[in-house]
């Protein structure tokens, strides 16, 4: 069995220097590759990854500009040669020590999600702002996306899957930021499991959470369930108008 570890990057030079050796330390002796999908990072992330390829089984996909996290994951999966794919962030908030556990659980599942919100997991590395956004995004996905309803952490960016199970996936919002929600919302998977982990604080660099990320996520949910999304907007708007009327009255 071959393992493909897919790591999208943008300005992660300092983190990637630490992450690649860490991934190797947990997969050493196994047949694996690390695929860095870089969106033309100004800090030279791609060059650092290419230099590390002299020592580690690293491949670098260089893209011309920021094209979105979801499309980066898709490009990584599409070019992977492994039987199993592992998707993780480059910022060291996804512990490489969990990779063997995720792979082990694929014996019983097609997709394994590293989950902050099941028993034993924690999101303590999130700032209050990011925690509120994460909980809101999770509730929205579980409410409107059928494949997410039984999943505690459908917006996780850390997961593993049998590559063949993802072969039919094509991004509906390529510039989006939550590939897992798309995968759960568009594919019929025979088994999805969650493995608890602790989401730690960033070691280097800053959060990439932005207004554009929030807008892209809302667009993703809308495309996955237009009717349900519109119904929810109407209900929330109606409730807000009613509350405003009662307050003013």
C-alpha positions as CSV (number, residue, x, y, z in Angstrom):
1,X,0.0,0.0,0.0
2,X,1.2,3.5,-0.9
3,X,0.3,6.6,1.0
4,X,0.1,10.1,-0.5
5,X,0.2,13.0,1.9
6,X,-1.3,16.1,0.3
7,X,-0.3,19.5,1.8
8,X,-1.6,22.7,0.2
9,X,0.6,25.7,0.9
10,X,0.7,29.5,0.7
11,X,3.4,31.3,2.6
12,X,4.3,28.3,4.8
13,X,8.1,28.4,4.4
14,X,9.0,28.1,8.1
15,X,6.3,25.5,8.8
16,X,7.1,23.3,5.8
17,X,10.7,23.0,6.9
18,X,9.5,21.4,10.2
19,X,6.5,19.5,8.9
20,X,8.1,17.4,6.1
21,X,10.7,15.8,8.5
22,X,7.9,15.3,11.0
23,X,5.7,13.5,8.5
24,X,8.7,11.4,7.5
25,X,9.4,10.4,11.1
26,X,5.9,8.8,11.4
27,X,5.9,7.2,7.9
28,X,9.5,6.1,7.7
29,X,9.8,2.6,6.4
30,X,6.5,2.8,4.6
31,X,5.9,3.5,0.9
32,X,4.7,7.1,0.8
33,X,5.0,10.4,-1.0
34,X,4.4,14.0,0.1
35,X,2.7,16.3,-2.4
36,X,3.1,20.0,-1.8
37,X,0.5,22.0,-3.8
38,X,1.8,25.6,-3.7
39,X,0.0,28.7,-4.9
40,X,3.0,30.7,-5.9
41,X,4.0,31.6,-2.4
42,X,6.0,34.9,-2.3
43,X,8.0,33.6,0.7
44,X,9.6,30.8,-1.4
45,X,7.7,27.8,0.1
46,X,7.9,25.8,-3.1
47,X,11.7,26.3,-3.3
48,X,12.1,25.1,0.3
49,X,9.9,22.0,-0.5
50,X,11.9,21.3,-3.6
51,X,15.2,21.4,-1.7
52,X,13.8,19.0,0.9
53,X,13.0,16.6,-2.0
54,X,16.6,15.6,-2.1
55,X,16.2,13.9,1.3
56,X,12.5,13.1,1.4
57,X,10.0,11.7,-1.1
58,X,8.5,15.1,-1.9
59,X,6.8,16.3,-5.1
60,X,5.9,19.9,-5.6
61,X,3.0,21.1,-7.7
62,X,3.5,24.8,-8.5
63,X,0.4,26.8,-9.4
64,X,0.5,30.3,-10.9
65,X,-1.5,32.1,-8.3
66,X,-3.9,31.7,-5.3
67,X,-6.5,29.4,-6.8
68,X,-8.3,28.2,-3.7
69,X,-7.7,25.5,-1.1
70,X,-10.4,23.2,-2.5
71,X,-8.9,23.2,-5.9
72,X,-5.4,22.6,-4.4
73,X,-6.7,19.5,-2.6
74,X,-8.3,18.3,-5.8
75,X,-5.1,18.8,-7.8
76,X,-3.2,16.9,-5.2
77,X,-5.6,14.0,-5.1
78,X,-5.7,13.9,-8.9
79,X,-1.9,13.6,-9.2
80,X,-1.5,11.3,-6.2
81,X,-0.1,7.8,-6.9
82,X,-1.0,6.3,-3.5
83,X,-3.8,3.9,-2.6
84,X,-4.5,6.1,0.4
85,X,-4.5,9.9,0.5
86,X,-4.1,12.0,3.6
87,X,-5.0,15.7,3.4
88,X,-3.6,18.1,6.0
89,X,-2.6,21.7,6.6
90,X,1.0,22.9,6.6
91,X,0.7,25.1,9.7
92,X,1.5,22.3,12.2
93,X,-2.0,22.5,13.8
94,X,-2.7,19.1,12.3
95,X,-0.4,16.7,14.2
96,X,1.5,14.3,11.9
97,X,1.5,11.8,14.7
98,X,-2.2,11.1,13.9
99,X,-1.5,9.9,10.3
100,X,-0.9,6.3,11.3
101,X,-4.2,6.2,13.2
102,X,-6.1,7.6,10.3
103,X,-4.6,5.1,7.9
104,X,-5.3,2.2,10.3
105,X,-9.0,3.2,10.6
106,X,-9.3,3.0,6.8
107,X,-9.4,-0.7,7.2
108,X,-13.0,-0.3,8.2
109,X,-14.0,3.1,6.6
110,X,-13.6,4.7,3.2
111,X,-13.0,8.1,4.8
112,X,-11.6,9.0,8.2
113,X,-11.9,12.6,9.6
114,X,-9.6,14.0,12.2
115,X,-12.2,15.5,14.5
116,X,-12.0,18.2,17.0
117,X,-15.6,17.7,18.2
118,X,-15.9,14.0,19.1
119,X,-15.0,12.7,22.6
120,X,-11.3,13.1,23.1
121,X,-10.9,15.9,20.6
122,X,-10.4,19.6,21.2
123,X,-10.3,22.9,19.3
124,X,-8.2,24.7,22.0
125,X,-5.8,26.1,19.3
126,X,-8.6,28.2,17.8
127,X,-8.9,31.8,18.8
128,X,-12.4,32.9,20.0
129,X,-13.2,34.4,16.6
130,X,-12.1,31.3,14.7
131,X,-13.9,29.0,17.2
132,X,-17.2,30.9,16.7
133,X,-16.8,30.8,12.9
134,X,-16.0,27.0,13.1
135,X,-19.0,26.2,15.2
136,X,-21.3,28.3,12.9
137,X,-19.9,26.6,9.8
138,X,-20.3,23.2,11.4
139,X,-23.9,23.8,12.3
140,X,-24.7,25.2,8.8
141,X,-23.2,22.1,7.2
142,X,-24.9,19.6,9.5
143,X,-28.3,21.4,9.0
144,X,-28.2,21.8,5.2
145,X,-25.9,19.1,3.8
146,X,-27.3,15.6,4.0
147,X,-23.9,13.9,4.1
148,X,-22.8,16.0,7.0
149,X,-25.7,15.5,9.3
150,X,-24.1,12.7,11.4
151,X,-20.6,14.1,11.3
152,X,-19.4,16.1,14.3
153,X,-16.6,17.9,12.4
154,X,-17.6,18.2,8.7
155,X,-15.4,21.3,8.2
156,X,-12.2,19.6,9.3
157,X,-9.2,20.2,7.0
158,X,-7.5,17.0,8.1
159,X,-8.7,13.6,6.8
160,X,-7.7,10.4,5.1
161,X,-9.4,8.4,2.4
162,X,-9.0,5.5,0.0
163,X,-8.1,7.3,-3.2
164,X,-10.6,5.3,-5.3
165,X,-13.4,6.5,-3.0
166,X,-12.7,10.1,-4.0
167,X,-12.3,9.4,-7.7
168,X,-15.7,10.8,-8.6
169,X,-15.3,14.0,-6.7
170,X,-15.1,17.3,-8.7
171,X,-15.1,20.6,-6.9
172,X,-18.3,22.6,-7.1
173,X,-16.6,25.7,-5.6
174,X,-12.9,25.4,-6.7
175,X,-11.9,28.6,-4.9
176,X,-13.6,27.4,-1.7
177,X,-11.9,26.4,1.5
178,X,-13.8,23.4,2.8
179,X,-13.2,20.5,0.5
180,X,-14.4,17.9,3.0
181,X,-17.9,19.5,3.1
182,X,-18.0,19.1,-0.7
183,X,-16.8,15.5,-0.6
184,X,-19.4,14.6,2.1
185,X,-22.1,16.5,0.2
186,X,-21.5,15.0,-3.3
187,X,-20.2,11.5,-2.8
188,X,-22.1,8.4,-1.4
189,X,-19.5,6.9,0.9
190,X,-20.1,3.5,2.4
191,X,-18.3,4.4,5.7
192,X,-17.2,7.6,7.3
193,X,-15.4,7.6,10.7
194,X,-14.1,10.3,13.0
195,X,-10.8,10.1,14.9
196,X,-10.4,12.6,17.8
197,X,-7.4,14.9,17.9
198,X,-6.3,18.1,19.6
199,X,-6.1,21.2,17.3
200,X,-3.1,23.2,18.7
201,X,-2.1,26.8,18.1
202,X,0.0,27.9,15.2
203,X,3.7,27.6,15.5
204,X,4.6,30.2,12.8
205,X,2.7,32.5,10.5
206,X,-0.9,33.8,10.8
207,X,-4.4,32.5,10.2
208,X,-5.7,32.8,6.7
209,X,-9.3,33.2,7.8
210,X,-10.8,36.1,5.8
211,X,-14.1,37.5,4.6
212,X,-13.5,35.8,1.3
213,X,-13.2,32.5,3.0
214,X,-16.5,32.9,4.8
215,X,-18.2,34.0,1.5
216,X,-16.8,31.0,-0.4
217,X,-18.0,28.7,2.3
218,X,-21.5,30.1,2.1
219,X,-21.5,29.7,-1.6
220,X,-20.4,26.1,-1.2
221,X,-23.4,25.4,1.1
222,X,-25.7,27.2,-1.3
223,X,-24.5,25.1,-4.3
224,X,-24.9,21.9,-2.3
225,X,-28.5,22.6,-1.2
226,X,-30.0,25.7,-2.9
227,X,-33.6,25.0,-1.8
228,X,-32.7,24.4,1.8
229,X,-30.4,27.4,1.9
230,X,-33.1,29.8,0.6
231,X,-35.6,28.3,3.0
232,X,-33.2,28.9,5.9
233,X,-32.6,32.5,4.8
234,X,-36.3,33.2,4.6
235,X,-36.9,31.7,8.0
236,X,-34.1,33.7,9.6
237,X,-35.1,36.9,7.9
238,X,-38.7,36.4,9.0
239,X,-37.6,35.7,12.6
240,X,-35.4,38.8,12.6
241,X,-38.2,41.0,11.3
242,X,-40.6,39.6,13.9
243,X,-38.2,40.2,16.7
244,X,-37.5,43.8,15.5
245,X,-41.2,44.5,15.3
246,X,-41.7,43.2,18.9
247,X,-38.8,45.3,20.1
248,X,-40.0,48.5,18.4
249,X,-43.6,47.9,19.4
